[in-house]
């Protein structure tokens, strides 16, 4: 099964997928079937090819946006989160999972091979969500037993007021 390394994180995101929404950075497998898969890489056959920071939908269009292991690759985290917030209806939710930044290996940092440009903890990811206007923000650590060196994950969600 694709993305076996983070089944736990994807299950946390799936709980948020009520209604119609986006899976930003869907890669080869969307979190749930009611997601529209968005990815910049056409080789993974997403529903829509788009940059995560420039979505083509109008304001307040979706019930949710979820993203699994993508935000750490963003060039501009506040701009990207603001874009995700823009397309979600008031009362809707954005859910994100990323690897815990304190456990990421140095070889995956920087721009080589689209490496991790940002390191997140559950506290810093929550702060970014609050900074761009999400409310009722929650974040937590979770186990990723199949990940490289069992790197824990960070799950966060925030609601659009």
Backbone as CSV, one residue per row, in Angstrom:
resi,resn,N_x,N_y,N_z,CA_x,CA_y,CA_z,C_x,C_y,C_z
1,UNK,0.851,-1.187,0.000,0.000,0.000,0.000,0.889,1.240,0.000
2,UNK,0.613,2.190,-0.879,1.381,3.423,-0.885,1.236,4.180,0.434
3,UNK,2.291,4.871,0.816,2.311,5.714,2.005,2.061,4.945,3.292
4,UNK,2.463,3.694,3.330,2.315,2.882,4.529,3.058,3.509,5.699
5,UNK,4.138,4.247,5.398,4.956,4.818,6.457,4.190,5.787,7.346
6,UNK,3.058,6.305,6.918,2.312,7.226,7.769,0.811,6.979,7.734
7,UNK,0.430,5.757,7.927,-0.988,5.409,8.003,-1.664,6.146,9.157
8,UNK,-0.976,6.278,10.280,-1.576,6.939,11.447,-1.924,8.394,11.139
9,UNK,-1.020,9.110,10.501,-1.286,10.505,10.164,-2.413,10.646,9.168
10,UNK,-2.411,9.784,8.183,-3.477,9.839,7.171,-4.836,9.503,7.786
11,UNK,-4.868,8.623,8.773,-6.124,8.321,9.469,-6.622,9.526,10.254
12,UNK,-5.705,10.272,10.880,-6.103,11.497,11.583,-6.705,12.504,10.608
13,UNK,-6.094,12.643,9.441,-6.625,13.561,8.429,-7.980,13.099,7.900
14,UNK,-8.135,11.807,7.699,-9.383,11.277,7.143,-10.589,11.624,8.020
15,UNK,-10.362,11.729,9.323,-11.460,12.084,10.232,-11.992,13.493,9.971
16,UNK,-11.202,14.326,9.327,-11.614,15.707,9.032,-12.327,15.845,7.694
17,UNK,-12.334,14.796,6.905,-12.795,14.865,5.510,-14.301,14.649,5.389
18,UNK,-15.055,15.608,5.897,-16.509,15.581,5.788,-16.925,16.647,4.788
19,UNK,-17.700,16.252,3.806,-18.081,17.173,2.743,-17.148,17.005,1.568
20,UNK,-16.821,18.111,0.927,-15.925,18.086,-0.232,-14.729,18.974,0.074
21,UNK,-13.540,18.468,-0.239,-12.350,19.255,0.042,-11.170,18.848,-0.805
22,UNK,-10.031,19.421,-0.451,-8.798,19.194,-1.185,-7.820,18.359,-0.367
23,UNK,-7.089,17.510,-1.070,-5.913,16.849,-0.515,-4.733,17.458,-1.257
24,UNK,-4.071,18.421,-0.619,-2.977,19.165,-1.252,-1.692,18.361,-1.110
25,UNK,-1.083,18.063,-2.253,0.105,17.208,-2.265,-0.272,15.752,-2.158
26,UNK,-1.334,15.388,-2.843,-1.923,14.045,-2.715,-0.984,12.925,-3.133
27,UNK,-0.026,13.231,-4.001,0.868,12.218,-4.539,0.037,11.114,-5.173
28,UNK,0.381,9.867,-4.943,-0.273,8.762,-5.650,-1.563,8.275,-4.996
29,UNK,-1.917,8.805,-3.821,-3.097,8.292,-3.128,-3.732,9.385,-2.279
30,UNK,-4.987,9.707,-2.579,-5.713,10.693,-1.788,-6.054,10.114,-0.419
31,UNK,-6.209,11.009,0.560,-6.544,10.586,1.923,-7.898,9.891,1.947
32,UNK,-8.900,10.449,1.270,-10.221,9.829,1.152,-10.755,10.098,-0.257
33,UNK,-11.719,9.302,-0.695,-12.264,9.491,-2.048,-12.981,10.820,-2.257
34,UNK,-13.490,11.460,-1.195,-14.205,12.727,-1.375,-13.259,13.921,-1.435
35,UNK,-11.973,13.658,-1.526,-10.984,14.719,-1.733,-10.734,14.925,-3.225
36,UNK,-10.494,16.150,-3.588,-9.950,16.448,-4.906,-8.442,16.465,-4.726
37,UNK,-7.761,15.610,-5.432,-6.317,15.495,-5.281,-5.589,16.577,-6.049
38,UNK,-4.729,17.320,-5.355,-3.949,18.401,-5.949,-2.475,18.076,-5.768
39,UNK,-1.717,18.166,-6.847,-0.279,17.945,-6.753,0.391,18.708,-7.894
40,UNK,1.613,19.104,-7.675,2.366,19.816,-8.710,2.989,18.850,-9.715
41,UNK,3.043,17.580,-9.366,3.699,16.557,-10.182,2.679,15.813,-11.042
42,UNK,2.650,16.050,-12.353,1.667,15.367,-13.200,1.867,13.861,-13.274
43,UNK,3.058,13.362,-12.965,3.314,11.920,-13.071,2.549,11.104,-12.040
44,UNK,2.030,11.740,-10.982,1.262,10.997,-9.975,-0.238,11.026,-10.261
45,UNK,-0.608,11.624,-11.394,-2.007,11.669,-11.860,-2.977,12.278,-10.852
46,UNK,-2.685,13.494,-10.372,-3.653,14.135,-9.472,-4.897,14.555,-10.245
47,UNK,-5.959,14.857,-9.524,-7.163,15.392,-10.176,-6.876,16.763,-10.783
48,UNK,-6.062,17.560,-10.082,-5.712,18.906,-10.533,-4.213,19.112,-10.312
49,UNK,-3.545,19.629,-11.327,-2.130,19.969,-11.200,-2.055,21.430,-10.790
50,UNK,-1.483,21.687,-9.612,-1.393,23.055,-9.118,-0.318,23.152,-8.043
51,UNK,0.211,24.349,-7.888,1.147,24.646,-6.814,0.350,24.790,-5.515
52,UNK,0.891,24.294,-4.417,0.165,24.324,-3.140,-0.106,25.738,-2.640
53,UNK,0.639,26.712,-3.117,0.470,28.086,-2.656,-0.338,28.943,-3.629
54,UNK,-0.836,28.336,-4.713,-1.618,29.080,-5.701,-2.747,28.192,-6.210
55,UNK,-3.800,28.088,-5.431,-4.921,27.225,-5.795,-5.895,27.979,-6.699
56,UNK,-6.540,27.254,-7.570,-7.356,27.875,-8.622,-8.835,28.025,-8.265
57,UNK,-9.219,27.772,-7.033,-10.627,27.845,-6.663,-10.950,29.184,-6.009
58,UNK,-12.241,29.561,-6.031,-12.637,30.821,-5.400,-12.606,30.724,-3.875
59,UNK,-12.719,31.869,-3.240,-12.766,31.929,-1.772,-13.934,31.111,-1.239
60,UNK,-13.757,30.565,-0.046,-14.844,29.893,0.699,-15.515,28.785,-0.102
61,UNK,-14.749,27.983,-0.780,-15.298,26.987,-1.703,-15.412,25.577,-1.113
62,UNK,-14.524,25.197,-0.210,-14.456,23.817,0.272,-14.775,23.702,1.758
63,UNK,-15.124,22.482,2.153,-15.378,22.180,3.565,-14.087,21.907,4.329
64,UNK,-13.063,21.455,3.623,-11.797,21.134,4.289,-10.647,21.157,3.288
65,UNK,-9.453,21.278,3.828,-8.209,21.028,3.110,-7.369,20.162,4.026
66,UNK,-6.821,19.085,3.486,-5.887,18.249,4.236,-4.585,18.154,3.445
67,UNK,-3.505,17.893,4.174,-2.207,17.798,3.533,-1.301,16.883,4.350
68,UNK,-0.708,15.928,3.678,0.156,14.946,4.332,1.589,15.071,3.815
69,UNK,2.478,15.502,4.687,3.911,15.562,4.388,4.225,16.423,3.164
70,UNK,3.663,17.626,3.173,3.873,18.573,2.078,4.331,19.935,2.588
71,UNK,3.746,20.420,3.666,4.008,21.786,4.123,5.485,22.020,4.434
72,UNK,6.202,21.010,4.853,7.622,21.185,5.160,8.451,21.481,3.913
73,UNK,7.857,21.300,2.730,8.531,21.586,1.461,8.180,22.976,0.904
74,UNK,7.268,23.691,1.555,6.800,24.992,1.058,7.909,26.040,1.110
75,UNK,7.896,26.925,0.130,8.832,28.044,0.144,8.418,29.088,1.171
76,UNK,7.103,29.319,1.288,6.579,30.377,2.153,5.400,29.799,2.935
77,UNK,5.650,29.368,4.153,4.620,28.693,4.953,3.421,29.597,5.237
78,UNK,3.606,30.829,5.722,2.419,31.662,5.975,1.568,31.889,4.726
79,UNK,2.200,32.142,3.586,1.449,32.346,2.351,0.687,31.079,1.960
80,UNK,1.325,29.936,2.089,0.681,28.671,1.735,-0.511,28.405,2.638
81,UNK,-0.339,28.573,3.945,-1.456,28.357,4.870,-2.586,29.356,4.635
82,UNK,-2.229,30.585,4.314,-3.259,31.592,4.011,-4.057,31.206,2.771
83,UNK,-3.390,30.631,1.787,-4.073,30.187,0.574,-5.029,29.041,0.892
84,UNK,-4.602,28.110,1.720,-5.487,27.002,2.107,-6.684,27.532,2.887
85,UNK,-6.446,28.500,3.768,-7.534,29.099,4.540,-8.516,29.817,3.608
86,UNK,-7.992,30.481,2.601,-8.825,31.248,1.667,-9.883,30.387,0.993
87,UNK,-9.536,29.160,0.612,-10.476,28.338,-0.153,-11.437,27.537,0.727
88,UNK,-11.278,27.608,2.049,-12.155,26.867,2.964,-13.270,27.784,3.478
89,UNK,-14.474,27.239,3.502,-15.647,27.970,3.988,-15.512,28.281,5.476
90,UNK,-16.165,29.348,5.945,-16.213,29.584,7.393,-16.768,28.351,8.109
91,UNK,-16.114,27.966,9.175,-16.486,26.757,9.914,-15.777,25.516,9.417
92,UNK,-15.123,25.623,8.248,-14.376,24.494,7.703,-13.027,24.340,8.388
93,UNK,-12.337,23.273,8.038,-11.118,22.904,8.747,-9.961,22.640,7.781
94,UNK,-8.762,22.941,8.251,-7.535,22.550,7.567,-6.792,21.610,8.502
95,UNK,-6.379,20.465,7.957,-5.623,19.487,8.728,-4.303,19.181,8.048
96,UNK,-3.246,19.080,8.847,-1.894,18.933,8.310,-1.141,17.878,9.109
97,UNK,-0.388,17.041,8.417,0.596,16.193,9.083,1.955,16.432,8.440
98,UNK,2.972,16.493,9.294,4.360,16.699,8.878,5.242,15.840,9.776
99,UNK,6.475,15.572,9.353,7.388,14.886,10.263,7.818,15.843,11.375
100,UNK,8.066,15.306,12.549,8.537,16.135,13.657,9.938,16.631,13.331
101,UNK,10.106,17.945,13.291,11.345,18.553,12.828,12.579,18.214,13.626
102,UNK,12.437,17.891,14.885,13.606,17.567,15.696,14.187,16.198,15.354
103,UNK,13.483,15.436,14.525,13.933,14.084,14.204,14.276,13.913,12.724
104,UNK,14.161,14.988,11.939,14.434,14.900,10.511,15.945,14.804,10.298
105,UNK,16.369,13.929,9.406,17.812,13.780,9.167,18.325,14.937,8.308
106,UNK,19.565,15.322,8.514,20.125,16.501,7.852,20.188,16.350,6.337
107,UNK,20.235,15.130,5.829,20.322,14.927,4.380,19.064,15.371,3.646
108,UNK,17.941,15.495,4.340,16.704,15.880,3.664,16.413,17.373,3.783
109,UNK,17.348,18.137,4.328,17.133,19.579,4.475,17.596,20.336,3.239
110,UNK,17.040,21.518,3.042,17.474,22.389,1.961,16.750,22.150,0.666
111,UNK,17.324,22.637,-0.419,16.669,22.577,-1.715,17.028,21.344,-2.534
112,UNK,18.037,20.601,-2.148,18.407,19.404,-2.905,17.268,18.403,-2.872
113,UNK,16.867,17.927,-4.033,15.793,16.933,-4.148,14.503,17.373,-3.457
114,UNK,14.202,18.672,-3.541,12.984,19.198,-2.892,12.938,18.803,-1.430
115,UNK,14.037,18.978,-0.746,14.132,18.593,0.659,13.251,19.421,1.562
116,UNK,13.322,19.129,2.821,12.544,19.844,3.819,13.122,21.243,3.997
117,UNK,12.301,22.228,3.729,12.718,23.618,3.879,12.377,24.152,5.257
118,UNK,11.463,23.465,5.967,11.011,23.922,7.286,10.932,22.737,8.230
119,UNK,11.243,22.997,9.466,11.135,21.995,10.519,10.030,22.430,11.461
120,UNK,9.119,21.528,11.763,7.987,21.847,12.630,7.976,20.963,13.868
121,UNK,7.536,21.541,14.960,7.141,20.788,16.144,5.634,21.005,16.281
122,UNK,5.012,20.327,17.232,3.568,20.550,17.388,3.297,21.993,17.818
123,UNK,4.214,22.609,18.539,4.014,23.997,18.962,4.185,24.972,17.804
124,UNK,5.230,24.795,16.984,5.456,25.760,15.905,4.397,25.651,14.814
125,UNK,3.939,24.441,14.525,2.891,24.298,13.506,1.603,24.972,13.986
126,UNK,1.264,24.806,15.252,0.080,25.471,15.805,0.228,26.989,15.731
127,UNK,1.421,27.490,16.013,1.644,28.943,15.943,1.465,29.477,14.528
128,UNK,1.959,28.751,13.536,1.761,29.183,12.151,0.268,29.242,11.815
129,UNK,-0.498,28.233,12.221,-1.937,28.230,11.942,-2.624,29.422,12.607
130,UNK,-2.284,29.682,13.851,-2.867,30.826,14.557,-2.465,32.139,13.895
131,UNK,-1.225,32.231,13.476,-0.693,33.454,12.866,-1.483,33.880,11.622
132,UNK,-1.940,32.912,10.830,-2.663,33.266,9.599,-4.175,33.293,9.800
133,UNK,-4.636,33.167,11.057,-6.050,33.399,11.340,-6.920,32.201,11.623
134,UNK,-6.349,31.013,11.724,-7.167,29.866,12.106,-7.513,29.965,13.589
135,UNK,-8.658,29.404,13.963,-9.107,29.401,15.356,-9.271,27.959,15.827
136,UNK,-9.411,27.807,17.135,-9.576,26.481,17.755,-8.498,25.521,17.257
137,UNK,-7.282,26.019,17.196,-6.158,25.233,16.697,-5.765,24.174,17.726
138,UNK,-5.534,22.974,17.238,-5.053,21.877,18.076,-3.883,21.216,17.359
139,UNK,-2.919,20.741,18.130,-1.825,19.997,17.529,-1.351,18.929,18.499
140,UNK,-0.768,17.882,17.939,-0.314,16.766,18.762,0.765,15.986,18.031
141,UNK,1.532,15.256,18.794,2.481,14.302,18.242,1.771,12.975,18.052
142,UNK,2.245,12.175,17.109,1.720,10.829,16.949,2.845,9.926,16.451
143,UNK,2.672,8.642,16.652,3.697,7.671,16.280,3.608,7.316,14.802
144,UNK,4.781,7.121,14.210,4.895,6.668,12.818,5.834,5.457,12.803
145,UNK,5.339,4.292,13.170,6.228,3.133,13.331,6.917,2.667,12.058
146,UNK,6.386,3.014,10.881,6.999,2.568,9.628,7.908,3.622,9.006
147,UNK,7.992,4.796,9.631,8.798,5.887,9.079,10.287,5.613,9.275
148,UNK,11.089,6.287,8.491,12.538,6.200,8.631,12.918,6.545,10.072
149,UNK,13.595,5.639,10.731,14.000,5.779,12.134,12.812,6.066,13.054
150,UNK,11.633,5.658,12.639,10.400,5.841,13.413,10.192,7.298,13.835
151,UNK,10.544,8.214,12.933,10.361,9.636,13.196,8.908,9.917,13.540
152,UNK,8.620,10.532,14.688,7.236,10.850,15.018,6.675,11.897,14.064
153,UNK,5.383,12.001,14.035,4.717,12.986,13.215,4.060,14.053,14.059
154,UNK,3.714,15.145,13.403,2.953,16.225,14.015,1.653,16.349,13.234
155,UNK,0.545,16.335,13.956,-0.784,16.534,13.374,-1.332,17.835,13.949
156,UNK,-1.831,18.704,13.079,-2.464,19.940,13.554,-3.696,20.211,12.711
157,UNK,-4.652,20.858,13.361,-5.856,21.281,12.638,-6.277,22.641,13.172
158,UNK,-6.923,23.391,12.301,-7.443,24.681,12.668,-8.693,24.981,11.842
159,UNK,-9.552,25.781,12.386,-10.830,26.092,11.751,-10.848,27.517,11.218
160,UNK,-11.605,27.722,10.151,-11.779,29.049,9.581,-12.933,29.724,10.317
161,UNK,-12.679,30.923,10.878,-13.767,31.604,11.624,-14.891,32.056,10.701
